[in-house]
Amino acid sequence: DYTFAGIRLAALESDISFQEYRRQLMLTLSQAESAYWNLYYAQEQLRFFQESVSVAQSVLDDSQEKLKAGQGADLDVLEAQSGLAVRKTKQNEALQSYYDAMSQVRAFTGAMPTEQRRDLRAMDIPATTNEPASYGENFRDAFNLNPDYLIQRKKVAEENLRLGVARNQVLPELDLKAAYGFNGLGRTPGDSLDLVESQDFPSWTVGAELTLPLGGNIKGRNQLAAQKLTYRAAVADLDGIQAEIANSLDATLRKVRSWRDSIQSYETVVRF
């Protein structure tokens, strides 16, 4: 285990890097999708307020004509003017939100604003979502696919491997050593080289070397104690991520069901 520790740590680091790539890819895709639907929402909101301004302008024109015909009051005209001003203000706010949403979509597509200033329009509309799966089914997928959880599992494996190395370092070191060669002893370097090539005087040694650190290996024991705490911290972080995923999943499913109920209620209000 100690001999291959470096190779195994490198393999775990490679797995962690891949999960970090997955996490960044998931974030990018989710942000791109969110940017698109924000654009759809902004353009629809702008369309609603444009229609509202048009209706408010018609009401103001009718109020002014009634006033000229002697069938209306100044208060009606003032109320219509106020209503039109309020709706124009909301229209301008919706227009700013539309520009912000369009800028986000352009950033994801890599498009630059041109002199023609062509606006972007979202063509797809939101589809009706299905009923969310049960907590148990989502629970299994959440842990099997969540990159943060998978990364922390790899980190726990890393710390466990380092813990094994630290345990190895507090043990006495016993090495087997061996050597084999040929001697060449002459009056000149050339004579010595000739005798080596003849291989007439071989020499070999075999032995064992036992190393015991002075002072009872205080450094190794302290490093082992520190690594044990590091491993426990990694396990605690993993438990924390598990609890966070479980609670977040439960809260998200509750929100999804609540929003589905709200959608049905809003549809009733819209029809009315």
Summary of the structure (lengths in Angstrom):
residues: 272
radius of gyration: 38.0
end to end distance: 72.4
largest distance: 137.5
contacts: 664
relative contact order: 0.10
helix: 74%
strand: 7%
